[in-house]
Each structure stands twice: as C-alpha cells, then as structure tokens.
Amino acid sequence: MKNMKKHYQLFINGQYVDSSNGEVFETHNPATGEVIATVAKATKKDVDKAVEAARAAFESGKWPRMTAAKRARLLNRIAEMMRERFEELVRVEVLNSGKTVAAAKGQIMQAIEDFEFYAAACLTLQGDVNQVPNGFFNYTLKEPVGVCGQIIPWNYPLMMAAWKVAPALAAGCTVVLKPASYTPITAYMLAEICHEAGVPAGVLNVITGSGSEIGPYMTEHPGIDKVAFTGETETGKDIMKRASETLKRVTLELGGKSPNIVFDDCDLEGAVNGSLYGIFYNTGQSCEARSRLFVHENIYDEFMEKFLEKASRIRVGNPFDEGVHMGAVISKSHQQTIDHYVKLAVEEGGKILYGGKIPEGGEYEKGYWYLPTVIGDVTNDMRVAQEEIFGPVVVVMKFSDEQDVIRQANDSIFGLGSAIWTNDHGKAHRVAAQIKAGIVMVNSPISAFPGTPFGGYKQSGFGRELALETLNLYTETKSVVSYI
Ligand code: NAD
C-alpha cells in the first residue's frame, strides 16, 4: 500500500489552520507501525477559537433556523459526496485503523446511511399543542441545544463521527468534533465533505490534540452547551463530573462486557458463526463485542469443537488482503493491554483454548497484532469476565439453568449489548425482557442500523444514538403558554 504522508490541519470556521503553537503529532498505520501523516495538535487556545466559531455560527441564527427541508437536502448532499468518495474513505480508514476492508466498507456505508436517515428524520422534528385550562393556550417548540462538543474513540472512526455529527446538524446545533488521536484522518475528510456540500463556516469544526488536555478543557468549556461522548467508562465518569460545573447536557456511550448466551435449542451453525462474528469482528475492538460466551452444558462440547475449529481458521494479517478476517489492533500499548489480560486470565485459573499470544514472524514483525483468543475454565467473577479487554479475547462459561444464566449475564457493571441464541421464541423474548442491557440481539450477529436505538444501561452510559429519539437529545423543548 502506498504511503500517503500528508499533513492534516485543524478545521475551524470553514478554514484549515495549524495549531496556535505550530505543534503536530504523528498518526500511524497499525498494520505496519509506519507514520502515515502528521496532524495539527490543538492547544486550549485553538479549542477557544473552535468554540467561538461554533457559537457565532449558532447565534447568527442562520443554521438553527434553516428550514428542515433545506437542511435535509444538505445532509443528503453530504451522504451523496461520501458515496462518491467511498473507495477513498475505505482505503484511508483501513490504513489509519488497521481494520479489514470488509469491516471498513460496512462501517462507512452505515455512516453514509446515518446522514440519509437524519436527513429524513429532521423533517419529523415538531412541537405539540397541549390541552390546558380554558383561557390558556400552550404549544411547544423543539429548539437546538446549541454548541455541541463531540468526543469520539478510535474503533469506528468515521462511523462514530457520523453517529454524532449527523443528528446534531439535523437538529440545528453547531459542533466542535474531537476525533481520537489514533484515527483522525477520516474525520477531517468528513469536515472537507461537509464544507464542500455547503455546510456554512463554523457549523462543523474539527480539532485534534491530546485527549487528556483538550478533552477536559472542552468538557468544562462555558461556551459548550452539550457534550456527547463515546469512549471508556472511566473517561465518561470524568466527563460527567467536569460537565456538572456548567450543567451541560451530557450523553455517554461507554464500555461493555456483553454476554452471548447459547441455549441448547439453537441453530448450532448459526450460533457458532454469530458468536465468532460477535467477538472477532473489528479485531474485538467493539463496544458491544460479545466477550462473555455462555454455552448450555448439553451442547457445550459440540459447540466448542466447532467454535474452536472455526476460530483456528480465522486469518489474521494485512487488512487490505482479500481473505483476511482480522486486521491489526490499534497500537503497541493496546496490544500490551490485551496480552496483560490474557496472562491475567491464566493466573486466575483460566485455560487458553486457542490463541493467547502475539503472532510472530513474517508480516507480524511490523505492526500490532493479536491472535483470536478463546479462554475456558472461567467464572463470571474473574477480572477477565468483568473488565472490558476491547480486543479479540472471549471468555467461555458453561451453564445449565435459564434463570442462573440471566443472573450471571446481569452480574456486570456494564449493560450495553447482549445476544441470545435459541429457536424457542417464547424463551428468547422472556430472556430478552430480563437482560439489563440497552441492546439484545436474538439470533442476530448485528445490532446497529440507522433507526435502531443504540446505547447502554448501567455503567455503559446513557442516551441513545442512531435513532429518531437521538434528535431529542440535541434539542430543548420550549413550552409557550399564552393567556387568551
Ligand atoms: P477513551 O475514553 O480513551 O477516549 C475516547 C475519546 O476521549 C478520545 O477522543 C480521547 O482523546 C478522549 N479523551 C481522553 N481522555 C479524556 C478526558 N479526560 N476528557 C475528555 N476526553 C478525553 O476511549 P478509546 O480507548 O478511544 O475507545 C474505546 C472505548 O470506547 C471502549 O471502552 C469502548 O467500549 C468505547 N466505545 C463505546 C461505544 C458505545 O456506543 N457505547 C462505541 C465505541 C466505543
């Protein structure tokens, strides 16, 4: 793959600018470790400039008061331009994140459809007329919240940007978006597309820099009305504390340790394939990765034989190669974290059934890799069953009783995703009702489509993305009461 070696500047008020002190950082290709671009490293002063631009664009009234029809046209135009640049977006996403081409294609297609979904959704934004005592009249207006600070992670770079930016723009908000430092490039490409599509200067600003420096600064910034964050649960807690000083609106999409429950009356082939996909898709770097696998004792041996045989056929390697199923992990330090958890699993009494190490030799000498890893002899109270690893590591547990597996599935601080495999539909929906998670997949490996609410219970956060109701999280309701 040809190296791009470009420089990306901050995008503030419709213009590309370097950071106020001229500092830059490097961004890498995780599959080779090579530097692919330099990126401007924003200072607090640059955050101020981006917030000022977003505030001015909001207060001018042009964007928040633009007719829904016109805004919908613009959002559709953005989607159309993303379609035109689809192959380029895919290539850059693979290069900067180490994910496979197939994964990047699916995620970028969804990012495009998110813009199309919110183009249609913004036409539905409307207030109510309410029944009040005679002599009074009451109606409500849905008004955009204002300036939104949006902070996103590295696992789905462009898709996360779309989940945030599309509903905010649809609601009439203005945005300061901060992508993760590992994967900033497609967010800048999105800014370029939005600009060329006709989004006015200041409405979407993109800045990059140290998460631990400009992230908290954005969260505390008095010029920002709402923070929408996706990332780790610990970062989410910090954000919530800091945002409370100015009582910002906050939505948090955080970590997970999702249970995947395989009952003995399932379609075995479908459950094996879906469970493999559920953990190894995106190299396990998915918030809703089904990383706790519960298998009924009656089918445990047969299921595990097939599961392990197929896991051993997962090809790890150059994410641009056709036939490769799993790409690289995002960084050296993340690779070390994954390896640390695998060693911990063994110390805790777990048994590595497949993988459990960094592959060596050949193409693995460069870049950051980890083998698909399956760990047995685990109990739900072990740290490897309770803490998010965010890599291609699944822990397997045997169960015999429906109520007991529900109890174990719910015995977690997280509550993001979950999956149930059974051909008994009564059971599926009985169990779904008792799982404490924002998403329950029934005989389905996939959970997120434009229109399906996505978000967590418990310490997986609050607020829903991807859905019609997300628009409400970018609006305030104004109640006008008139005496007539
Ligand atoms: P992270 O919390 O380290 O970083 C996320 C973003 O926050 C980055 O842009 C980072 O620069 C910034 N940041 C770091 N410290 C900050 C601070 N103190 N204040 C404000 N911003 C700060 O998370 P990550 O490692 O990039 O992403 C992985 C995590 O994201 C996992 O826990 C995963 O489950 C979660 N995630 C959740 C969802 C969801 O929808 N629930 C989706 C994708 C990823």
Boltz pocket constraint, residues with backbone or C-beta under 6 A from the ligand:
constraints:
  - pocket:
      binder: B
      contacts: [[A, 151], [A, 152], [A, 153], [A, 154], [A, 155], [A, 156], [A, 178], [A, 179], [A, 180], [A, 181], [A, 209], [A, 210], [A, 211], [A, 212], [A, 214], [A, 215], [A, 216], [A, 219], [A, 230], [A, 231], [A, 232], [A, 233], [A, 235], [A, 236], [A, 238], [A, 239], [A, 252], [A, 253], [A, 254], [A, 255], [A, 256], [A, 286], [A, 287], [A, 288], [A, 388], [A, 390], [A, 416], [A, 454], [A, 455], [A, 456], [A, 460], [A, 461]]
      max_distance: 6.0
